[in-house]
Amino acid sequence: MKLEGKVALITGAGRGIGRAIALELAGEGADLVVADISQGPVDETRAEIEALGRKALALVGDVTSLESMEQVTAKALESFSRIDILVNNAGITKDNLFMRMSGDEWKAVMSVNLDGVFNSTRPVVKTMIKQRSGRIINISSVVGFSGNPGQVNYSSTKAALMGFTKSLARELGSRGVTCNAVAPGFIQTDMTDKLADEHKKALLSQIPLGRMGSAQDIAKAVSFLASDDAGYITGTVIHVNGGMY
Ligand SMILES: NC(=O)c1ccc[n+]([C@@H]2O[C@H](COP(=O)([O-])OP(=O)(O)OC[C@H]3O[C@@H](n4cnc5c(N)ncnc54)[C@H](O)[C@@H]3O)[C@@H](O)[C@H]2O)c1
């Protein structure tokens, strides 16, 4: 097991990719703090982690609020006294063609996907610097690199995460803390279930490996970056997209 003795905090861990990451890290021996916007879904994630024999703390944590994420960090430290791995996974879409995109659709996506990463990382960094070790892993997206019609708001946040990742990696490298990103392609979750069948068919035709990815495909890359095996990797991105980009 690659992550025995480690403690990981994951945002948006109530379902989808966040839950899959939590279960993968637990399977590798980590104890987990799982946070999401409401309690019910993270309680389910916690039960699945405990069934794997690991400890888990399930908390409400709204990434749009710095205060909320400070509370999550404080509770995590109360229970586990350390945080080794932070996975910034919470994210939303509010798709619309740019000509029709409202200010509210723009701001909502900025607030969760970009402000959310600041709000979740800022409280944890002090602890990682004190520990002189840590792994920060941001969930970006293929569309932050390729662009996508209807997702000017979403792809802007996911591209911005790369600036965040590279700059923070430069600031924290000398303290033993790495910062990387994983950029998923087209992954089967609630987020993509809402796409029209025609849109899904068009996307599938662009994937050389000929299938949508699974949440576990993403979780495996996160688990690698979180492990000692990735100790000399920082400020970069792993693309997990079936060859789409
Ligand atoms: N599914 C894909 O194809 C795909 C592709 C590229 C990137 N991603 C990224 O992967 C991450 C996870 O996506 P997913 O497909 O599992 O989505 P999802 O919608 O299934 O899950 C997202 C989770 O984030 C939580 N969340 C939303 N707003 C929040 C807030 N303010 N505070 C805390 N939690 C909040 C939701 O409650 C939910 O549990 C996102 O960052 C997404 O942008 C997904």
The ligand as an ORCA input file, in Angstrom:
! r2SCAN-3c Opt
* xyz 0 1
  N     -16.847     14.336    -15.483
  C     -15.985     14.793    -16.373
  O     -16.026     14.420    -17.564
  C     -14.917     15.759    -15.969
  C     -13.980     16.119    -16.944
  C     -12.962     17.009    -16.615
  C     -12.876     17.506    -15.328
  N     -13.804     17.147    -14.401
  C     -13.647     17.750    -13.075
  O     -13.617     16.741    -12.083
  C     -14.142     17.239    -10.855
  C     -15.245     16.317    -10.368
  O     -16.255     16.240    -11.361
  P     -17.416     15.140    -11.378
  O     -17.611     14.749    -12.796
  O     -17.177     14.113    -10.337
  O     -18.652     16.092    -10.992
  P     -19.924     15.843    -10.070
  O     -20.868     16.929    -10.409
  O     -20.391     14.423    -10.160
  O     -19.319     16.064     -8.599
  C     -18.856     17.322     -8.166
  C     -18.941     17.380     -6.657
  O     -18.562     18.706     -6.260
  C     -19.467     19.125     -5.261
  N     -19.572     20.591     -5.170
  C     -20.209     21.444     -6.004
  N     -20.170     22.701     -5.517
  C     -19.470     22.629     -4.345
  C     -19.111     23.594     -3.369
  N     -19.435     24.886     -3.477
  N     -18.389     23.189     -2.299
  C     -18.058     21.869     -2.159
  N     -18.396     20.916     -3.038
  C     -19.091     21.298     -4.121
  C     -20.790     18.501     -5.668
  O     -21.723     18.494     -4.578
  C     -20.361     17.127     -6.134
  O     -20.334     16.198     -5.078
  C     -14.637     18.663    -11.160
  O     -13.649     19.598    -10.788
  C     -14.795     18.643    -12.663
  O     -14.688     19.917    -13.219
  C     -14.809     16.288    -14.688
*
